[in-house]
């Protein structure tokens, strides 16, 4: 194991890099030397080099520093296909004596969808039911809708965005009819006495207002948000779902009880809640949180572990990206972060 954080070789001088304890340990362990004249791939001791770090932000940073080191100082290791990234599970899911490891959030969601739709049925306004694989397909559609909505939800209330999309108020050419329909949809799941939303468009922005116990409340979807590509994509996805969610639906639980569903996001949430019933989910942020047996079962056992091979298919693009993110010049890195911040999956 490497102790401490490896040097950012993109910024460090060669002599400073060689004086780093972590870099020295790596060079010694690999046995192939370093530098344009000294590195010899034929002397490399291992043809499978695995980077294994914690699943938290610090672990991701260390992994990036190591990738930078190999890309800049030992690129032949990557070119030969010798470098891998370990994929330790992020979760352990337990039900009674049964246990399984889950790699990441999408895999966990897929598991919970499977569990949460087994025996459940979605009751439509006409009394017909959707169940089994048909229900799972609808939940996956809802999951995709929610993923599209997530970026927009950083800029405005998620429930308003969802109902506006389902009412057609985010589509091109939307007007007062769609604004008022958005208000009607918001009123359906508001508490009694709080279901007084009124909707209208003001200078391209969708504005909803209500008065609750003498207090005025306003929610707004600004015009720039409605004109964004994220909003356009969400409106397109909502168009294919609108008929299904025109009226509230009922998710009937296998173990009894019913949940009212007002849109794709509430269907997704209700099914995941049903899927979590009776199971325990343990999250591993660090490899140190696993005991020896768990670490062997999930990450070290060559017959069971999952590895991601590091490849560079577009060298020019990779070179530019490493320079931008790991180099000394701040402005390109700031621009990249500003453009892509909303795509980040933040670990909290």
C-alpha positions in Angstrom: 0.0 0.0 0.0 1.0 3.6 -0.7 0.9 5.7 2.4 0.0 9.4 2.0 -1.1 11.2 -1.2 1.0 10.8 -4.3 2.5 13.9 -5.8 0.7 15.6 -8.7 3.4 14.9 -11.4 1.7 17.2 -13.9 2.9 20.2 -11.8 6.1 18.9 -10.2 9.7 19.1 -11.5 11.3 15.7 -12.4 13.8 15.9 -9.5 11.1 16.7 -7.0 9.0 13.8 -8.3 11.9 11.4 -7.8 12.3 12.6 -4.2 8.7 11.7 -3.4 8.4 8.6 -1.1 5.3 7.4 -2.9 6.8 7.7 -6.3 10.0 6.1 -5.2 8.0 3.1 -3.8 6.2 2.7 -7.1 9.3 2.8 -9.2 11.0 0.3 -6.9 8.0 -2.1 -6.9 7.6 -2.0 -10.7 11.3 -2.5 -11.4 11.2 -0.9 -14.9 12.9 2.5 -14.0 11.5 5.9 -15.0 12.3 8.6 -17.5 12.6 8.7 -21.2 16.1 7.0 -21.2 15.7 4.8 -18.2 12.3 3.2 -18.4 12.3 -0.3 -19.9 9.0 -2.0 -20.3 10.7 -5.4 -20.6 11.9 -5.2 -17.0 8.4 -4.6 -15.7 7.8 -7.1 -12.9 4.0 -7.2 -13.2 1.7 -7.3 -16.2 -1.4 -6.6 -14.2 -1.1 -3.4 -12.1 -4.3 -2.6 -10.2 -5.2 0.8 -8.7 -7.4 0.2 -5.7 -8.7 3.2 -3.7 -11.6 4.1 -1.5 -14.9 5.0 -3.1 -15.1 8.5 -1.5 -13.8 11.8 -2.9 -10.3 11.4 -1.4 -10.1 8.0 -3.1 -11.1 9.4 -6.4 -8.5 12.1 -6.1 -5.7 9.7 -5.3 -6.8 7.5 -8.2 -6.6 10.5 -10.5 -3.1 11.4 -9.3 -2.0 7.8 -9.9 -3.5 7.8 -13.4 -1.7 11.0 -14.1 1.6 9.5 -12.9 1.2 6.4 -15.2 0.0 8.4 -18.2 2.9 11.0 -18.0 5.8 8.9 -16.7 5.0 5.3 -17.8 2.6 5.5 -20.7 3.7 2.2 -22.2 2.1 0.4 -19.2 -1.2 1.8 -20.3 -0.5 1.2 -24.0 0.2 -2.5 -23.3 -3.0 -2.9 -21.3 -1.3 -3.6 -18.0 -3.1 -1.0 -15.9 -6.4 -1.7 -14.2 -8.8 0.0 -11.8 -10.4 -2.1 -9.1 -14.2 -1.8 -8.8 -15.0 -2.6 -5.2 -18.7 -2.6 -4.3 -20.2 0.5 -2.8 -23.0 -1.4 -1.0 -23.8 -4.6 0.7 -27.5 -5.5 0.7 -28.8 -8.0 3.3 -32.1 -9.7 3.7 -32.2 -12.1 6.5 -29.2 -14.4 6.1 -28.9 -13.6 2.4 -26.3 -11.1 1.3 -25.1 -9.6 -2.0 -22.7 -6.9 -3.0 -23.7 -4.0 -5.3 -21.2 -2.1 -7.3 -22.8 1.4 -7.5 -26.0 3.4 -7.3 -27.4 2.4 -10.7 -27.0 -1.3 -9.8 -28.6 -0.7 -6.4 -31.5 1.1 -8.0 -31.9 -1.8 -10.4 -32.0 -4.3 -7.5 -34.5 -2.2 -5.6 -36.7 -1.8 -8.6 -36.8 -5.6 -9.0 -37.6 -6.1 -5.3 -40.1 -3.2 -5.2 -42.2 -4.4 -8.1 -42.4 -8.0 -7.1 -46.1 -8.5 -6.1 -46.9 -4.7 -6.4 -49.4 -3.4 -8.9 -50.0 0.1 -10.3 -53.7 0.9 -10.5 -54.7 3.2 -13.3 -57.7 5.6 -13.1 -59.9 3.2 -15.2 -59.2 0.4 -12.7 -56.8 -1.6 -14.9 -53.5 -2.7 -13.4 -49.9 -2.7 -14.5 -47.7 -5.3 -12.8 -44.6 -7.5 -13.3 -42.2 -6.7 -16.1 -44.6 -4.0 -17.5 -44.4 -2.2 -14.2 -40.7 -2.5 -14.1 -40.5 -0.9 -17.6 -42.6 2.0 -16.4 -40.3 2.4 -13.3 -37.2 2.4 -15.5 -38.8 5.1 -17.6 -39.5 7.1 -14.4 -35.9 6.6 -13.4 -34.7 8.1 -16.7 -37.1 11.0 -16.3 -35.8 11.7 -12.8 -32.2 11.6 -14.0 -33.1 14.2 -16.7 -34.8 16.3 -14.0 -31.9 16.2 -11.5 -29.8 18.9 -13.2 -32.7 21.3 -13.4 -33.7 20.6 -9.8 -30.5 22.3 -8.7 -32.0 25.6 -10.1 -35.7 25.3 -9.2 -38.1 23.2 -7.1 -38.1 19.6 -8.3 -41.9 19.1 -7.7 -42.7 22.2 -9.8 -40.4 21.1 -12.6 -41.9 17.6 -12.7 -45.5 18.8 -12.8 -44.7 21.6 -15.3 -43.1 19.0 -17.6 -46.1 16.6 -17.2 -48.5 19.5 -17.9 -46.7 20.4 -21.1 -45.6 23.8 -19.7 -42.0 23.2 -20.6 -42.7 22.5 -24.2 -42.2 25.0 -27.0 -45.3 27.2 -27.4 -46.7 26.5 -24.0 -49.1 29.2 -22.7 -51.6 30.0 -20.1 -53.5 26.7 -20.5 -50.4 24.7 -19.6 -49.5 27.1 -16.8 -52.9 26.6 -15.2 -52.7 22.9 -15.7 -49.4 22.9 -13.9 -51.1 24.7 -10.9 -53.9 22.1 -11.0 -51.4 19.2 -10.8 -49.5 20.9 -7.9 -52.8 21.3 -6.1 -53.6 17.6 -6.3 -50.9 16.6 -3.8 -51.0 19.8 -1.7 -52.3 19.6 1.8 -55.9 20.6 2.3 -56.1 24.4 2.6 -52.8 24.7 0.7 -54.2 23.7 -2.7 -54.6 27.2 -4.0 -51.9 27.4 -6.6 -52.5 29.7 -9.7 -50.2 29.6 -12.7 -49.3 32.0 -15.4 -46.4 33.0 -17.7 -44.6 36.3 -17.0 -42.0 37.4 -19.5 -41.2 33.8 -20.5 -41.0 32.5 -16.9 -43.6 30.1 -15.4 -44.9 31.6 -12.2 -47.0 29.8 -9.6 -48.5 31.7 -6.7 -50.7 30.8 -3.7 -51.7 32.2 -0.4 -51.6 29.9 2.7 -52.9 31.3 6.0 -52.4 34.8 4.9 -48.8 34.3 3.6 -48.1 34.7 -0.1 -45.9 32.1 -1.7 -44.3 32.1 -5.2 -42.5 29.4 -7.2 -40.8 30.3 -10.4 -39.3 28.4 -13.4 -37.1 31.2 -14.9 -37.2 31.8 -18.7 -33.5 30.7 -19.2 -34.2 27.4 -17.4 -37.2 26.8 -19.7 -35.1 27.5 -22.7 -32.2 25.3 -21.7 -31.3 22.0 -23.5 -32.0 20.1 -20.2 -35.6 21.5 -20.2 -36.0 20.6 -23.9 -34.9 17.0 -23.2 -37.2 16.7 -20.2 -40.2 18.0 -22.2 -39.5 15.5 -24.9 -39.4 12.6 -22.3 -42.5 13.9 -20.6 -44.4 13.9 -23.8 -44.3 10.1 -24.0 -45.4 9.8 -20.4 -48.1 12.4 -20.2 -51.1 10.2 -20.9 -50.2 7.8 -18.1 -49.9 10.5 -15.4 -52.8 12.6 -16.5 -54.6 11.6 -13.2 -53.2 10.3 -9.9 -52.3 6.6 -9.8 -52.2 4.1 -7.0 -49.3 1.8 -6.2 -50.8 -1.2 -4.3 -48.3 -2.8 -2.0 -48.0 -6.6 -1.9 -47.9 -6.5 1.9 -50.9 -4.2 2.1 -51.4 -0.5 1.8 -51.5 2.0 -1.1 -49.4 4.9 -2.2 -50.8 7.7 -4.4 -48.5 8.5 -7.4 -48.6 12.0 -8.9 -45.9 11.6 -11.5 -42.8 9.7 -12.6 -40.6 10.8 -9.7 -43.2 9.8 -7.1 -43.6 6.4 -8.8 -39.8 5.9 -8.7 -39.7 6.9 -5.0 -42.6 4.7 -4.1 -41.1 1.6 -5.7 -37.7 2.1 -4.2 -39.4 2.5 -0.8 -41.1 -0.8 -1.4 -37.9 -2.4 -2.5 -36.1 -1.3 0.7 -38.8 -2.9 2.9 -37.1 -5.7 4.9 -33.6 -5.2 3.7 -30.5 -3.6 5.2 -28.2 -1.5 3.0 -24.6 -0.9 4.2 -22.5 1.6 2.3 -18.7 1.3 2.1 -16.9 4.6 1.6 -13.5 3.1 2.4 -11.9 -0.3 1.9 -11.0 -0.1 5.6 -14.7 -0.4 6.5 -14.6 -4.0 5.2 -13.3 -6.9 7.2 -10.7 -9.2 5.7 -13.2 -11.7 4.4 -15.3 -9.1 2.8 -12.3 -7.5 1.1 -11.2 -10.9 -0.2 -14.7 -11.7 -1.5 -15.3 -8.4 -3.3 -11.9 -7.0 -4.4 -9.0 -9.4 -4.0 -10.3 -12.8 -5.2 -9.3 -13.0 -8.8 -12.2 -15.3 -9.6 -14.8 -12.8 -8.2 -13.5 -9.3 -8.5 -14.4 -6.7 -11.2 -11.6 -4.8 -12.9 -11.7 -1.9 -15.3 -8.9 -1.8 -17.8 -7.4 1.6 -18.4 -7.1 2.5 -22.1 -6.3 5.6 -24.1 -8.0 5.5 -27.4 -7.6 9.2 -28.2 -4.2 10.3 -27.0 -4.5 14.0 -28.1 -7.8 14.4 -26.2 -6.4 12.6 -23.1 -3.3 14.8 -23.2 -5.4 17.9 -23.3 -7.6 16.7 -20.5 -4.7 15.9 -18.1 -3.2 19.3 -18.8 -6.5 21.1 -18.2 -7.4 19.3 -15.0 -4.0 18.6 -13.4 -1.8 21.4 -14.7 -0.8 24.8 -13.3 -3.1 27.0 -15.4 -6.2 27.7 -13.4 -8.6 29.3 -16.0 -9.2 26.2 -18.2 -9.8 24.1 -15.1 -12.3 26.7 -13.8 -14.2 26.8 -17.1 -14.3 23.0 -17.2 -15.7 22.8 -13.7 -18.3 25.5 -14.4 -19.5 23.7 -17.5 -19.6 20.2 -15.9 -20.4 20.8 -12.2 -24.1 19.9 -12.6 -23.1 16.5 -14.0 -21.1 15.6 -10.9 -22.3 12.9 -8.5 -21.4 14.5 -5.2 -20.5 12.2 -2.3 -22.1 13.5 0.9 
